[in-house]
Amino acid sequence: MAELGGMAAEARIRGGRDTPACLAPGESGRARHNAVMNAVRLEEIALELGLDAVAAAPAEPYESAERTIAERRAEGLFADMSFTVARPEISCHPERLLEGARSVVSAALSYYLPGPEPSAGEGRLARHAWRDYYAELRLKLAALGERIGGAYRVFVDSSEHVDREAAVRSGAGFFGKNGLVIAPRLGSWIVLGTLVSDVVIEPGEPLGRNCGSCRLCIEACPTAALVREGVLDARLCLSYWTQARTALPEPMRERMGASVYGCDICQQVCPWNRGVEKRRAKLGLDAAEPLVSLEDWLSADDRDLLARYGRLYFPRRDPRFLRRNALVALAGSGAAQHEPLLRRYAEGGDELLAEHARWALSRLQKRFDGR
């Protein structure tokens, strides 16, 4: 979630899944190096391509973001995450990402959809993971690059660029107290991506907005991970732990409930999200997948899980970490019919999964005894 706050969802994909440098002729049919595009035309093209928000900023160093990353790393707030915070000398320097870079275009795609609550034996995915919105945004940004013309590179969910800093500089949104970018009319239910171009594009202005005295996200976080306004400690973040490469601490297991990937609590309480939630309340799920069968995650083979959930980040692309999360979720959403499955894992040879299964089994039994 927050690049500068250390939000764990930003660690979904490790490695730069971005496009190589491309040279597009642009709308005039010829190369348009150093041409000028105004902001209105940029927005028109973006709307035609299905992007929900777009704005540009000059391709200049993010000096304040680079300092912030160093300070928060020194505090240990990123835990063992790398991603954009691993190499700020790259991720905070868009001017180095493309020869002759002149503009950084930030784009947002809204992903809010209404969804059901999990039933017994079901696990919850964070909304951004209901389908591969990053792949959709990547294609739309590449199409935008072709329309703008000149040389460009696309960065979406990439370790090479701090997308949120660019979005705030361009005026596409502003930082909320949960560290997420909040965009006008879209709230924080957005995925962000960036196009670095050698075309001079009219820059936007920072919005100058903030959350005022509201602290709902800070107060709602079940693990107090928002340690200061706009600052998240990944070591306390449920989203981080659903993607961690170790055993889950018991206090985190207790708080996860039915969640098996990510966490949306700080967005669910945010007043800035009420508008987009109302406007999109009647949209259908289509190919989106809000809930998963925990039994399926624990019964499917590795190849099947990798094929179906490649859009999720899990360490070393090893599905056992998905199964670890499913075992923990069964502690809260499992039923008597799931006891044999938990026992099978508890008696298995994988100690990581066996320990989590024993813990889940004990919690499940306590739930039944407390009826």
C-alpha positions as CSV (number, residue, x, y, z in Angstrom):
1,M,0.0,0.0,0.0
2,A,1.9,3.1,0.7
3,E,5.2,3.3,-1.0
4,L,6.6,5.6,1.6
5,G,4.7,4.1,4.5
6,G,5.9,0.6,3.7
7,M,2.5,-0.9,2.8
8,A,2.9,-4.6,2.1
9,A,0.6,-4.8,-0.9
10,E,3.2,-2.9,-2.8
11,A,5.4,-6.0,-2.5
12,R,3.1,-8.0,-4.7
13,I,5.5,-8.3,-7.6
14,R,9.2,-8.2,-7.1
15,G,11.0,-7.1,-10.2
16,G,10.1,-4.5,-12.8
17,R,7.2,-5.7,-14.9
18,D,7.4,-2.7,-17.2
19,T,7.7,-2.2,-20.9
20,P,11.0,-1.6,-22.7
21,A,11.6,1.8,-24.2
22,C,9.3,2.3,-27.2
23,L,9.2,4.9,-29.9
24,A,5.7,5.7,-31.1
25,P,4.7,8.1,-34.0
26,G,1.8,9.7,-32.0
27,E,-1.4,11.0,-33.4
28,S,0.3,13.0,-36.1
29,G,1.8,9.9,-37.7
30,R,5.4,11.1,-37.2
31,A,7.9,11.0,-34.4
32,R,7.1,13.7,-31.8
33,H,10.2,14.1,-29.8
34,N,9.9,17.1,-27.5
35,A,6.5,18.1,-28.8
36,V,4.1,19.6,-26.3
37,M,0.7,18.1,-25.4
38,N,-1.7,20.0,-23.2
39,A,-3.4,18.6,-20.2
40,V,-6.9,18.7,-21.7
41,R,-5.8,16.6,-24.7
42,L,-4.0,14.1,-22.4
43,E,-7.2,13.7,-20.4
44,E,-9.3,13.2,-23.5
45,I,-7.1,10.4,-24.8
46,A,-7.0,8.8,-21.4
47,L,-10.8,8.8,-21.2
48,E,-11.0,7.2,-24.6
49,L,-8.7,4.5,-23.4
50,G,-10.7,3.8,-20.3
51,L,-8.4,5.3,-17.7
52,D,-10.2,6.9,-14.8
53,A,-7.7,9.6,-14.0
54,V,-4.5,11.0,-15.5
55,A,-2.1,13.9,-14.9
56,A,1.5,14.7,-15.7
57,A,4.5,16.1,-13.9
58,P,8.1,17.0,-15.1
59,A,10.6,14.1,-15.0
60,E,12.5,15.3,-12.0
61,P,14.1,13.6,-9.0
62,Y,11.8,12.8,-6.0
63,E,14.3,14.2,-3.5
64,S,11.9,14.4,-0.5
65,A,10.6,10.8,-1.2
66,E,14.2,9.5,-1.4
67,R,15.0,11.1,2.0
68,T,11.8,9.7,3.5
69,I,12.6,6.2,2.3
70,A,16.0,6.4,4.0
71,E,14.5,7.7,7.3
72,R,11.8,5.0,7.5
73,R,14.2,2.3,6.5
74,A,16.4,3.4,9.4
75,E,13.4,3.0,11.7
76,G,12.8,-0.5,10.5
77,L,9.3,0.4,9.2
78,F,9.7,-1.6,5.9
79,A,10.5,-4.9,7.7
80,D,12.2,-7.1,5.1
81,M,10.4,-5.6,2.1
82,S,12.3,-4.4,-0.8
83,F,10.3,-3.4,-3.9
84,T,10.5,0.4,-4.6
85,V,12.2,1.1,-1.2
86,A,15.1,-1.2,-2.1
87,R,16.8,1.1,-4.6
88,P,15.5,4.6,-4.2
89,E,18.4,5.8,-6.3
90,I,16.4,4.3,-9.2
91,S,12.8,4.4,-8.0
92,C,13.0,8.1,-7.0
93,H,14.7,9.2,-10.3
94,P,12.3,9.0,-13.2
95,E,14.7,11.2,-15.2
96,R,17.0,8.1,-15.3
97,L,14.4,5.7,-16.5
98,L,14.3,6.8,-20.1
99,E,16.9,8.7,-22.2
100,G,15.6,12.2,-22.7
101,A,12.8,11.8,-20.3
102,R,10.7,15.0,-20.0
103,S,7.4,14.0,-18.5
104,V,6.0,11.5,-16.0
105,V,2.3,10.6,-16.6
106,S,0.4,9.1,-13.7
107,A,-2.8,7.2,-14.4
108,A,-5.4,5.6,-12.1
109,L,-7.8,2.8,-12.7
110,S,-10.7,2.4,-10.3
111,Y,-11.3,-1.1,-9.0
112,Y,-14.1,-0.7,-6.5
113,L,-16.8,-3.4,-6.8
114,P,-19.4,-4.4,-4.3
115,G,-18.9,-7.9,-3.0
116,P,-20.2,-10.5,-0.6
117,E,-19.0,-11.4,2.9
118,P,-17.3,-14.7,3.3
119,S,-19.4,-17.7,4.4
120,A,-18.1,-20.7,6.4
121,G,-15.0,-22.1,4.6
122,E,-14.4,-19.1,2.5
123,G,-11.4,-16.7,2.5
124,R,-11.4,-13.0,1.6
125,L,-9.1,-11.3,-0.9
126,A,-8.4,-7.6,-0.8
127,R,-10.3,-5.8,-3.5
128,H,-7.3,-4.9,-5.7
129,A,-6.6,-8.7,-6.0
130,W,-10.1,-9.7,-7.2
131,R,-8.7,-9.7,-10.7
132,D,-5.5,-8.6,-12.4
133,Y,-6.1,-4.8,-12.6
134,Y,-2.4,-4.2,-13.0
135,A,-2.4,-6.1,-16.3
136,E,-5.3,-4.1,-17.5
137,L,-3.7,-0.8,-16.5
138,R,-0.4,-1.8,-18.1
139,L,-2.1,-2.3,-21.5
140,K,-4.0,1.0,-21.3
141,L,-0.8,2.9,-20.4
142,A,1.0,1.3,-23.4
143,A,-1.8,2.4,-25.6
144,L,-1.6,5.9,-24.1
145,G,2.1,6.0,-24.9
146,E,1.4,5.1,-28.5
147,R,-1.2,7.9,-28.7
148,I,1.1,10.5,-27.2
149,G,4.0,9.5,-29.4
150,G,7.8,9.8,-28.9
151,A,9.8,7.4,-26.7
152,Y,8.2,6.0,-23.6
153,R,8.3,3.4,-20.9
154,V,5.5,2.0,-18.8
155,F,5.8,1.2,-15.1
156,V,3.0,-0.7,-13.3
157,D,3.5,-2.5,-10.1
158,S,7.2,-2.1,-10.7
159,S,10.1,-1.9,-8.3
160,E,11.7,0.8,-10.5
161,H,9.3,3.6,-9.8
162,V,7.5,5.1,-6.9
163,D,4.1,5.5,-8.5
164,R,2.4,7.2,-5.6
165,E,4.9,10.1,-5.4
166,A,4.4,10.8,-9.1
167,A,0.6,10.7,-8.7
168,V,0.7,13.3,-5.9
169,R,3.2,15.6,-7.7
170,S,1.0,15.6,-10.8
171,G,-2.2,16.3,-9.0
172,A,-3.8,13.0,-9.8
173,G,-4.4,12.5,-6.0
174,F,-3.1,13.3,-2.6
175,F,-1.8,11.3,0.3
176,G,-4.3,10.1,2.9
177,K,-3.4,9.4,6.5
178,N,-3.2,5.7,5.7
179,G,-0.4,6.5,3.2
180,L,-2.6,5.7,0.2
181,V,-3.3,8.0,-2.7
182,I,-6.8,9.5,-2.7
183,A,-8.0,10.7,-6.1
184,P,-11.0,13.1,-6.6
185,R,-14.2,11.1,-7.3
186,L,-12.3,7.8,-7.1
187,G,-11.1,7.8,-3.5
188,S,-8.4,5.3,-2.7
189,W,-9.9,2.3,-4.5
190,I,-7.4,2.7,-7.4
191,V,-4.4,1.0,-8.9
192,L,-1.7,3.4,-10.1
193,G,0.7,3.2,-13.0
194,T,3.2,5.5,-14.7
195,L,4.3,6.4,-18.2
196,V,7.7,8.1,-18.6
197,S,7.9,10.0,-21.9
198,D,10.3,12.1,-23.8
199,V,7.4,14.3,-24.8
200,V,6.8,17.6,-23.0
201,I,3.3,17.4,-21.5
202,E,1.6,20.2,-19.6
203,P,2.0,19.4,-15.9
204,G,-0.7,19.4,-13.4
205,E,-0.6,21.1,-10.0
206,P,-0.6,19.3,-6.6
207,L,-4.1,19.2,-5.2
208,G,-3.2,20.8,-1.8
209,R,-5.9,18.6,-0.2
210,N,-5.7,16.6,3.0
211,C,-7.8,14.6,5.4
212,G,-8.3,17.4,7.9
213,S,-8.9,16.2,11.4
214,C,-10.2,12.7,10.3
215,R,-8.4,9.8,11.9
216,L,-10.8,7.0,11.0
217,C,-8.3,4.8,9.2
218,I,-5.8,5.2,12.0
219,E,-8.3,4.2,14.7
220,A,-9.8,1.4,12.6
221,C,-6.5,-0.5,12.0
222,P,-6.8,-3.6,14.1
223,T,-3.1,-3.9,14.7
224,A,-2.3,-0.1,15.1
225,A,0.0,-0.4,12.1
226,L,-0.5,3.3,11.2
227,V,1.9,4.6,13.7
228,R,1.8,8.2,12.6
229,E,-0.3,10.1,10.1
230,G,0.6,8.7,6.7
231,V,3.2,6.3,8.2
232,L,2.7,2.6,8.3
233,D,4.9,0.1,10.1
234,A,4.9,-3.0,7.9
235,R,5.8,-5.2,10.9
236,L,2.3,-4.5,12.3
237,C,0.4,-4.7,9.0
238,L,-1.9,-7.6,8.2
239,S,-1.5,-7.1,4.5
240,Y,2.3,-7.4,4.9
241,W,1.9,-10.6,6.9
242,T,-0.4,-12.3,4.3
243,Q,2.6,-12.0,1.9
244,A,5.4,-12.7,4.4
245,R,7.9,-15.5,3.9
246,T,7.9,-16.8,7.5
247,A,5.5,-18.2,10.0
248,L,2.8,-15.7,11.0
249,P,3.0,-14.3,14.5
250,E,0.1,-15.5,16.6
251,P,-1.2,-12.0,17.4
252,M,-1.5,-11.4,13.6
253,R,-3.2,-14.8,13.1
254,E,-5.8,-13.7,15.6
255,R,-6.6,-10.5,13.7
256,M,-6.7,-11.9,10.2
257,G,-10.2,-13.4,10.4
258,A,-11.2,-14.7,7.0
259,S,-8.5,-12.7,5.1
260,V,-6.1,-14.7,3.0
261,Y,-4.6,-11.9,1.0
262,G,-4.2,-8.2,1.8
263,C,-6.4,-6.0,4.0
264,D,-8.9,-3.2,3.1
265,I,-9.9,-2.0,6.6
266,C,-8.3,1.4,6.3
267,Q,-10.1,2.0,3.0
268,Q,-13.5,0.6,4.1
269,V,-13.8,3.4,6.7
270,C,-12.5,6.2,4.6
271,P,-15.1,9.0,3.9
272,W,-13.4,9.8,0.6
273,N,-14.5,6.4,-0.7
274,R,-18.2,6.9,-0.1
275,G,-18.9,8.6,-3.4
276,V,-17.3,6.0,-5.7
277,E,-18.9,3.2,-3.7
278,K,-22.3,4.6,-4.3
279,R,-21.7,5.3,-8.0
280,R,-20.4,1.7,-8.5
281,A,-22.8,-0.1,-6.1
282,K,-24.7,-1.8,-8.9
283,L,-21.8,-3.0,-11.0
284,G,-21.5,-6.8,-11.4
285,L,-18.5,-8.8,-10.4
286,D,-18.0,-10.2,-13.9
287,A,-14.6,-12.0,-13.8
288,A,-13.7,-10.6,-10.3
289,E,-13.1,-13.1,-7.5
290,P,-13.8,-11.6,-4.0
291,L,-13.8,-14.9,-2.2
292,V,-11.9,-18.2,-2.4
293,S,-12.7,-21.7,-1.2
294,L,-10.2,-22.4,1.6
295,E,-10.7,-26.2,1.0
296,D,-9.8,-25.6,-2.6
297,W,-6.6,-23.8,-1.7
298,L,-5.6,-26.6,0.6
299,S,-6.5,-29.4,-1.9
300,A,-5.4,-28.0,-5.3
301,D,-1.9,-28.9,-6.5
302,D,0.8,-26.3,-6.9
303,R,0.6,-26.0,-10.6
304,D,-3.2,-25.3,-10.5
305,L,-2.8,-22.7,-7.8
306,L,0.0,-20.9,-9.6
307,A,-2.0,-20.9,-12.8
308,R,-5.1,-19.4,-11.2
309,Y,-3.5,-17.0,-8.7
310,G,-0.4,-15.7,-10.6
311,R,-1.8,-12.2,-10.1
312,L,-1.1,-12.5,-6.3
313,Y,2.3,-12.0,-4.7
314,F,3.6,-14.8,-2.6
315,P,7.2,-15.5,-1.7
316,R,9.3,-17.4,-4.2
317,R,6.0,-18.2,-6.1
318,D,5.6,-21.0,-3.6
319,P,1.8,-21.8,-3.1
320,R,2.5,-23.2,0.4
321,F,2.3,-19.6,1.6
322,L,-1.2,-19.4,0.2
323,R,-2.0,-22.6,2.1
324,R,-0.5,-21.2,5.3
325,N,-3.0,-18.3,5.0
326,A,-5.9,-20.6,4.3
327,L,-5.1,-22.7,7.4
328,V,-5.2,-19.5,9.5
329,A,-8.4,-18.4,8.0
330,L,-10.1,-21.7,8.7
331,A,-9.6,-21.0,12.4
332,G,-12.2,-18.2,12.1
333,S,-14.4,-19.3,9.2
334,G,-14.1,-23.1,9.2
335,A,-16.8,-25.6,10.2
336,A,-16.8,-29.1,11.6
337,Q,-16.4,-30.5,8.1
338,H,-13.0,-28.9,7.9
339,E,-11.5,-30.7,10.9
340,P,-10.2,-33.7,8.9
341,L,-8.5,-31.4,6.5
342,L,-6.8,-29.5,9.3
343,R,-5.7,-32.7,11.0
344,R,-4.2,-34.0,7.8
345,Y,-2.1,-30.8,7.6
346,A,-1.3,-30.9,11.3
347,E,0.2,-34.4,10.9
348,G,2.0,-33.6,7.6
349,G,5.7,-33.3,7.0
350,D,5.8,-29.6,6.2
351,E,6.4,-28.1,9.6
352,L,5.4,-24.5,8.6
353,L,2.0,-25.7,7.5
354,A,1.7,-28.3,10.3
355,E,2.2,-25.7,13.0
356,H,-0.3,-23.3,11.5
357,A,-2.8,-26.2,11.1
358,R,-2.4,-27.2,14.8
359,W,-3.0,-23.6,15.8
360,A,-6.1,-23.4,13.6
361,L,-7.4,-26.7,14.8
362,S,-7.1,-25.6,18.5
363,R,-8.9,-22.3,17.7
364,L,-11.6,-24.1,15.8
365,Q,-12.2,-26.5,18.6
366,K,-12.4,-23.6,21.1
367,R,-15.1,-22.0,18.9
368,F,-17.1,-25.2,19.0
369,D,-16.7,-25.7,22.7
370,G,-17.8,-22.1,23.3
371,R,-21.2,-22.6,21.6
